[in-house]
Amino acid sequence: MNCPVIALAEQLISQPSISPDDQGCQELLIQRLENIGFTIERMPFGETLNFWAYRGNEGETLAFAGHTDVVPAGDPSHWATPPFTPTIIDGHLYGRGAADMKGSIAAMVVAAERFVEKYPDHRGRLAFLITSDEEAKAADGTVKVVQALMSRDERLDYCLVGEPSSQSQLGDMIKNGRRGSITANLTIIGVQGHVAYPQLADNPVHRATAFLQELVATEWDNGNQFFPATSMQIANIHAGTGANNVIPGEMSVQFNFRFSTEVTDQLIRQRVEDMLQRHGLKYDLQWALSGQPFLTSKGKLVDAVVTSVEQCCGHVPVLSTSGGTSDGRFIAKMGAQVVELGPLNATIHKVNECVNVRDLQQLAIIYENIMERLVL
């Protein structure tokens, strides 16, 4: 198809860049950005490739952030077309990463090319922060780049993350924040024994029942105007040897909190541990904090994105903090205003992932419009 955005998206989709193996995607982007005067800083950590690119040295900095890695495609026979062979059917571009988020990255780069051609002497600084480790561990990607940038007092005022934020039509929703996420890995300790002699054992499943009931029934907060109430979900429970005549000696429970700004991870930890002690349980508890909540409630970035969507699409986007975590949680630590705007998320991580061709073309126009509002 003779369209720069679609052509670049197809090139990216053709590379099976399953996290964190970039498969040459970033070098393709780097070449395009170098051609329009960007300074490139490659920032690899471990097996993860990252780069920071910028153009201009004065004024406020607007960065576009994204990831070149994708989740595995699964069994290719379940796809209507080969997952890493980009194919256009009925106005939709099919392929793994089309919506999450190679399409967005293509729109960002093409928007930058158009912007620089129009305004080669733009006032502010335009930047890109690209990683190949967002879909997997997210340990050596954006988080490490942000640490490096912060260590040298790099300035970042605004950041637009290209995650697929739209629900039913392009630009109907932008993410202006995300909930925090913390996971508890809990082991309830009992005494293994024979089911016929319960007096000689201590069943951790029986002991934990009241605790689990209270955990599920607890109201953690009521949320606020930007965030829904904190939620807790049990993800995994395991106990027993597989034999029907053995009382288990341990029970493992994994549960996750998606929390608002009304509570802190420390408060959640303390309430859970108080609950465990109140129920008299012997336990081992390990916590894994994957992200703090962040919010960009108002300011120049939100105004620019909302106005650009309204101008290009004819509707006003809803501001939302719903969904999972994103790399925005790391970027927000730099003090930047952060929002997420990308294509529809209906097919992300699914078989036959696809994106509307016209939406990608329109997305590049929106991104360019945002650049004009913040970097000129």
JODA-V474383 format. One line per field, one symbol per residue. ss: DSSP state (H for helix, E for strand, L for the rest). phi: phi as a letter, one per 30 degrees, with the letter a starting at -180 (. if undefined). burial: + if it has 24 or more other C-alpha atoms within 12 Angstrom, else -. A space follows every 10 residues. Layout:
ss->???
phi->???
burial->???
This chain:
ss->LLLHHHHHHH HHHLLLLELL LLLLHHHHHH HHHHLLLLEE EELLELLELE EEEEELLLLL EEEEEEELLE LLLLLHHHLL LLLLLLEEEL LEEELLLHHH HHHHHHHHHH HHHHHHHHLL LLLLEEEEEE ELLLLLLLLL LHHHHHHHHH HLLLLLLEEE ELLLLELLLL LLEEELEELE EEEEEEEEEL ELEEHHHHHH LELHHHHHHH HHHHHHHLLL LLLLLLLLLL EEEEEEEEEL LLLLLEELLE EEEEEEEEEL LLLLHHHHHH HHHHHHHHLL LLEEEEEEEE ELLEELLLLH HHHHHHHHHH HHHLLLLEEE LLLLLLLHHH HHHHLLEEEE LLLELLLLLL LLLEEEHHHH HHHHHHHHHH HHHHLL
phi->.dbedddded ddddcdddec ddhiddddde dddddcjddc bdbdbhdccb bcbbbjbbid cccccabcdb dedidedddd bedccebcbh ibccldjecb bddddddddd ddddddddbd ceddccbbbb bcbcdcdhcc ceedddeddd dchdcbcbbc cdddcdcbbe idbbcclbdd bbcccccccb bdadddbddc bbdddddded ddddedddcd aciadcbdde cbbdcbbbaj cjcdcbddcb bcbcbbcccd ddbcdddded dddddddddi ccabbbcbcc lddbbcdakd dedddddddd ddcibcdddb cdjddbdedd ddddiddbbb baddcdcdic dieabddddd ddddddeddd eddccd
burial->---+++++++ ++++++++++ ++++++++++ -+++-+-+-+ ++++---+++ ++++++---+ ++++++++++ +++------- -+++++++-- -+++++++++ ++++++++++ ++++++---- -+-+++++++ ++++++-+++ ++++++-++- ---+++++++ +++++++-++ ++++++++++ ++++++++++ +++------- -+++++++-- ++--+----+ -----+++++ ++------++ ------++++ ++++++++++ +++++--++- -++-++---- +++-+-+-++ ++++++---+ +++++++++- -++---++++ ++++++++++ ++++-+++++ ++++++++++ ++++++++++ ++++++++++ ++++++
